[in-house]
Amino acid sequence: MHLSQRFQRVAAIGAASLLTLAALTGCGAKNSPLVVDGKGVSMPVVMTIDGDKVSMDEYRYYFLNMKYGYDNGDDTAWEGQDEVKAQLSDYVLKALQSNRAIRALADEYGLSLSDEEKTSADSQLASVKESYESEEAFQEAMTSAYLTEDLYLQLMQTSYLQQKVENHLFGEGGTMEVTDEVLGEFLQKRYAHVSHVLVTNETENAEALSQEILERARSGEDFAALVSQYNEDPGLTEDGYYFGPGEMVEEFEDASFALAEGEISDVVKTSYGYHIIKKLPIDQSYIDENHDSLVTACKDALFNDLLEEKISKQEVTYNKNYDKISVETLH
């Protein structure tokens, strides 16, 4: 799994996930959540995004859940990982910006939560409370999930708003309804179907062998036969791989998307070994069999495009002590 996928998995936590508080096994701060050189640092507002304040509670929720998603409670996982630490901060910021972008889209489309929907969030919280044996047990679960009741309601309401925006855009008759034509364009631009030969690093003379296979493939030998003879990827099926952005290691993904249909790549080096990739057409049978999931992927991509457009125009102002926040100091 990509590091980005680990972080994004937590960034995408929605209302349903918030109901399973006990599944998150963090350790809440007893005093000041930000401790530098043994001293607590007060930072009630971490930053503003287009003038909207980001509280320490909200920032901490994303930061520590994403941190735990990477290290699983083992702080030694961060030793020597400066690049990953920077990625963590970037993905926390992106999650916070996305929340504001969702609200901005709702405002743009004249959408807001009804009193009934706001009450529903309150009811959800009450239902969660009732699932615990005591108020103390509930509060312990909230603390372990890095949540407060106010933040829980805020996140629930943002999730409801997102659903309303998506229904407005992609529901039947919506302004961005995913027709077969729209889906086809999406698949051509953002999906890939490939087969490949993987020669693993453990194979003797792996690089030289992969170059030999490439030359044979480009000289016209049957690619499927070369795959059958040389491929060492146990996950590859006869149909090859279908995937969208972020699903494969970066080098493999970049090379795949750069190919024209029927084209064979140069040898591509990844942590797995050496790949020779062939771009294949996206079969109609695959589209038919996976239609619903592909429509969902298309909607997600189009919605993310709208969020990215909003995010690109946001102005972020940081607390003067923002740089003190790190995996070592925020608890």
C-alpha positions in Angstrom: 0.0 0.0 0.0 1.3 3.5 -0.8 2.1 5.8 2.1 -0.4 8.2 0.6 -3.1 5.5 0.6 -2.5 4.9 4.3 -3.0 8.5 5.1 -5.9 9.0 2.6 -7.7 6.0 4.1 -8.0 7.9 7.4 -8.6 11.3 5.7 -11.7 9.7 4.1 -13.3 8.7 7.4 -17.0 9.4 7.1 -20.0 9.4 9.4 -20.4 5.6 9.4 -16.8 5.1 10.5 -17.1 7.6 13.3 -19.7 5.3 14.9 -17.1 2.6 15.6 -15.1 4.6 18.0 -13.7 1.7 19.8 -12.0 0.5 16.6 -9.5 3.3 16.9 -6.9 2.5 19.5 -5.1 5.7 20.1 -4.2 7.2 23.4 -5.7 10.6 24.2 -3.8 13.5 25.7 -4.4 14.0 29.4 -3.2 17.5 29.6 -1.9 19.8 26.8 -1.9 17.8 23.5 1.2 19.7 22.2 4.3 19.2 24.4 7.6 20.7 23.4 10.7 20.2 25.5 8.6 18.9 28.3 6.3 22.0 28.3 2.7 22.2 27.1 2.2 24.7 24.3 -1.2 26.3 24.0 -2.6 26.4 20.4 -6.4 26.6 20.4 -6.3 27.6 16.7 -3.8 25.8 14.5 -4.5 27.6 11.3 -7.2 29.4 9.4 -8.4 28.3 5.9 -10.1 31.2 4.1 -10.7 32.7 7.5 -12.3 29.6 9.0 -10.5 28.5 12.2 -9.1 25.0 12.5 -9.1 24.1 16.1 -6.5 21.9 17.8 -9.2 19.3 18.4 -9.9 19.0 14.6 -6.3 19.1 13.6 -5.3 16.6 16.2 -8.1 14.2 15.2 -6.7 13.9 11.6 -3.0 14.1 12.6 -3.1 11.4 15.2 -5.4 9.0 13.3 -3.3 9.3 10.2 -0.2 8.8 12.4 -1.6 5.7 13.9 -2.7 4.5 10.5 1.0 4.5 9.5 2.8 3.4 12.7 0.1 1.2 14.3 1.3 2.6 17.7 5.0 2.0 17.1 6.7 5.4 17.3 10.0 3.9 16.2 8.5 3.6 12.7 9.2 7.3 12.2 12.9 7.1 12.8 14.7 8.4 9.7 11.4 9.0 7.9 11.5 12.8 7.4 9.9 12.5 4.0 7.0 10.5 5.4 6.6 13.0 8.3 6.2 15.8 5.7 3.6 13.7 3.8 1.7 13.2 7.0 1.4 17.0 7.5 0.4 17.4 3.9 -2.4 14.9 4.1 -3.7 16.4 7.3 -3.9 19.8 5.6 -5.6 18.3 2.6 -8.3 16.7 4.8 -8.9 20.0 6.6 -9.0 21.8 3.3 -11.4 19.2 1.8 -13.9 19.8 4.7 -13.9 23.5 3.9 -14.2 22.9 0.2 -17.2 20.7 0.7 -18.9 23.5 2.7 -18.0 26.0 0.0 -19.5 23.8 -2.7 -22.7 23.4 -0.6 -22.9 27.2 -0.4 -22.3 27.6 -4.1 -25.2 25.2 -4.9 -27.4 26.7 -2.2 -27.5 23.5 -0.2 -27.7 23.4 3.6 -28.7 20.9 6.3 -32.3 20.9 7.3 -33.3 21.0 11.0 -34.2 17.3 10.6 -30.7 16.5 9.3 -29.0 18.4 12.1 -31.2 16.5 14.6 -30.2 13.2 12.9 -26.6 13.9 13.8 -27.5 14.5 17.4 -29.5 11.3 17.4 -26.5 9.4 16.0 -24.3 10.7 18.8 -27.0 9.8 21.3 -27.2 6.3 19.8 -23.4 5.9 20.1 -23.5 6.9 23.8 -26.2 4.4 24.5 -24.1 1.6 23.1 -21.6 2.0 25.9 -22.1 0.7 29.5 -21.5 4.1 31.0 -20.7 7.7 30.3 -17.2 7.1 31.5 -16.7 4.2 28.9 -18.1 6.4 26.2 -15.8 9.3 27.0 -12.8 6.9 27.1 -13.8 5.7 23.6 -14.1 9.3 22.4 -10.6 10.1 23.8 -9.1 7.0 22.2 -10.5 8.1 18.9 -9.1 11.7 19.4 -12.7 13.0 19.3 -14.9 15.4 21.3 -18.6 15.5 21.1 -18.6 18.9 19.3 -16.0 17.6 16.7 -18.0 14.4 16.2 -21.1 16.5 15.3 -19.1 18.8 13.1 -17.7 15.9 11.1 -21.1 14.2 10.9 -22.6 17.4 9.5 -19.8 17.8 7.0 -20.4 14.2 5.9 -24.2 14.9 5.5 -23.3 18.0 3.4 -21.1 16.0 1.2 -23.9 13.5 0.5 -26.2 16.4 -0.4 -23.7 17.9 -2.8 -23.0 14.6 -4.4 -26.7 13.9 -4.8 -27.2 17.4 -6.4 -24.4 16.7 -8.8 -24.7 13.0 -9.6 -28.2 12.1 -8.8 -30.7 11.3 -11.5 -31.0 14.5 -13.6 -28.1 16.0 -11.7 -25.8 18.6 -13.3 -22.9 16.0 -13.6 -24.9 12.8 -14.0 -22.6 10.0 -15.0 -23.9 8.8 -18.4 -22.3 6.0 -20.5 -20.5 8.7 -22.5 -19.1 10.4 -19.4 -18.0 7.0 -18.0 -16.3 6.1 -21.3 -14.3 9.3 -21.3 -13.3 8.8 -17.6 -12.1 5.3 -18.3 -10.0 6.4 -21.3 -8.3 9.2 -19.4 -8.0 7.8 -15.9 -8.1 4.0 -16.1 -5.5 1.6 -17.4 -5.6 -2.1 -18.5 -2.2 -3.7 -18.7 -0.4 -6.9 -18.7 3.2 -7.2 -17.7 6.2 -9.4 -17.1 7.8 -9.0 -13.7 11.4 -10.2 -13.2 12.0 -10.0 -9.5 15.1 -8.6 -7.9 15.9 -12.1 -6.5 16.3 -13.6 -10.1 19.8 -14.0 -11.2 20.8 -11.4 -13.8 17.4 -9.9 -13.5 18.1 -6.6 -15.3 19.8 -8.3 -18.2 17.0 -10.9 -18.5 14.3 -8.2 -18.5 16.1 -6.3 -21.3 16.2 -9.6 -23.3 12.4 -10.1 -22.7 11.8 -6.5 -23.8 13.7 -7.0 -27.1 11.8 -10.2 -27.8 8.5 -8.5 -27.1 9.3 -5.5 -29.4 10.5 -7.8 -32.1 7.0 -9.3 -32.3 7.0 -12.3 -30.1 3.6 -13.1 -28.5 3.4 -11.0 -25.3 1.1 -13.4 -23.6 3.5 -16.2 -24.2 6.4 -14.2 -22.7 4.2 -13.5 -19.7 3.5 -17.2 -19.3 7.1 -18.1 -19.6 8.8 -15.4 -17.5 6.4 -13.5 -15.3 7.0 -13.8 -11.5 4.0 -11.7 -10.3 1.7 -14.2 -8.6 -1.2 -11.7 -8.5 -1.4 -11.3 -12.3 -4.4 -13.0 -13.9 -5.0 -13.8 -17.6 -7.0 -10.6 -17.8 -4.1 -8.5 -16.6 -4.6 -5.5 -14.3 -7.3 -2.8 -14.4 -6.6 0.1 -12.2 -7.0 3.8 -11.6 -4.6 6.4 -10.1 -3.1 5.6 -6.7 -3.6 1.8 -6.9 -0.1 0.7 -8.1 3.4 1.7 -7.2 4.3 5.0 -8.7 6.8 3.9 -11.3 4.5 1.2 -12.6 1.5 3.5 -12.7 3.3 6.3 -14.4 4.6 4.0 -17.1 1.3 2.4 -17.7 -0.6 5.7 -18.1 2.0 7.0 -20.5 1.6 4.2 -22.9 -0.7 4.2 -25.9 -3.0 1.1 -26.4 -0.9 -1.8 -27.7 2.4 -0.1 -26.8 5.1 -1.8 -24.8 7.1 0.1 -22.2 10.8 0.2 -21.6 12.0 -1.8 -18.6 10.5 -0.2 -15.5 12.3 -0.6 -12.2 10.3 -0.7 -9.0 10.9 -2.1 -5.5 9.5 -5.4 -6.8 12.0 -5.8 -9.6 11.9 -5.2 -13.4 8.7 -4.8 -15.4 7.9 -4.9 -19.1 4.4 -3.5 -19.4 1.9 -3.7 -22.3 -1.1 -1.4 -22.5 -4.3 -3.3 -23.4 -7.8 -2.0 -24.4 -10.5 -1.7 -21.8 -12.9 -4.5 -22.6 -16.6 -3.8 -22.8 -17.2 -7.0 -20.9 -15.1 -5.6 -18.0 -17.2 -2.4 -18.0 -20.4 -4.3 -18.0 -19.4 -6.6 -15.2 -18.1 -3.7 -13.0 -20.4 -1.0 -14.1 -21.6 0.2 -10.7 -18.2 0.3 -9.1 -16.8 2.1 -12.1 -19.6 4.7 -12.0 -18.7 5.2 -8.3 -15.1 5.6 -9.2 -16.0 8.2 -11.8 -18.2 10.1 -9.4 -15.4 10.1 -6.8 -12.9 11.4 -9.4 -15.2 14.2 -10.7 -16.0 15.2 -7.1 -12.4 15.3 -6.1 -11.7 17.5 -9.2 -14.2 20.0 -7.8 -12.6 19.8 -4.4 -9.1 20.3 -5.8 -10.3 23.4 -7.7 -11.7 24.9 -4.5 -8.6 23.9 -2.5 -6.3 25.5 -5.0 -7.9 28.9 -4.3 -7.9 28.6 -0.5 -5.7 30.9 1.6 -4.1 29.1 4.6 -2.7 31.1 7.5 -0.7 29.2 10.1 -0.3 29.7 13.9 3.2 31.1 14.6 4.0 27.9 16.5 2.7 25.6 13.8 6.2 24.3 13.0 6.4 22.9 16.6 3.8 20.2 15.7 5.4 16.9 14.9 4.9 13.1 15.5 7.1 13.6 18.6 5.3 16.6 20.1 1.5 16.1 19.4 -0.2 13.6 21.6 
